[in-house]
């Protein structure tokens, strides 16, 4: 058991795979186990989960610098990006990074929109030739970080995926048209909770294509019959919640939002850059790194108990607040 930032984590030495799946604090896992027990005993009631949805919404808004009234809740990034894509003209010219995660790009391509991929470093210089930029704040494959200041200055509509950034990187994204993110990585929640936020005028353009009872102004009065009576704010885009995912998010997101995220960033980036230095590589300033390893190095890494992920043909290692220099030493001792 590791103690970190006021929480206990049952995380094994060498776990460097948060970019795939985060490890919850023990208190959050216990809360989820208690919820499963209540479910199995028949004492859970659907309205019990509403407070968790509201708590997680407010906390995700705080982590991304948005107003909670401008945040909708869903189940996955692709589902939420799909709402945006289906609401835009089919002629929308979309610009993205060549290494972008496909949950960001596939929804636009599936609508038949022209989607152009360029190297991440060249993204800002190509903005003028496109109608929308859709990109992750931090790239899933290698931890590359987009030039947020450059995108903001360019003045084009932007959709940002904060999945690999929120939770370790201080963010203020209220200038972006749309911001999406999911909770099961750096936010340490169960899979099945995701959010869509942004500027009110941009959100108004998004069609509630999954309109349902939970998107009603009063969900418990919106279960049966017409007329259509959706919420006036971003909740009109809500998806009926995955209860346990929202409960887990309500247990972890407020705690993360209350931390000094600049200190969390320095901790995570410090470990990642120390690992790169051990390989003789320059620092990158990201909590996610990607290194070329031989098959023998990968075998030794695995035998030592290090958990990472192979992405785009390279070993990806990701460092969160429960990691320590012991994890760095384990990586370097087994590969260098």
Secondary structure by P-SEA (a helix, b strand, c coil): ccccccccccccccccccccbbbccaaaaaaaaaaaaaaaacccccccaaaaaaaaaaaaaaaaccccccbbbbccaaaaaaaaaaaccccbbbbbcccccccccaaaaaaccbbbbccccccccccccccbbbbbccccccccccaaaaaaaaccbbbbbccccccccccccccccbbbbbcccccccccccccccccaaaaaaccccccccccccccccccccccccccccccccccccaaaaaaaaaacaaaaaacaaaaaaaaaaaaaaaaaaaaccccccccbbbbbbcaaaaaaaaaabbbbbbcccbbbbbbcccccaaaaaaaaaacc
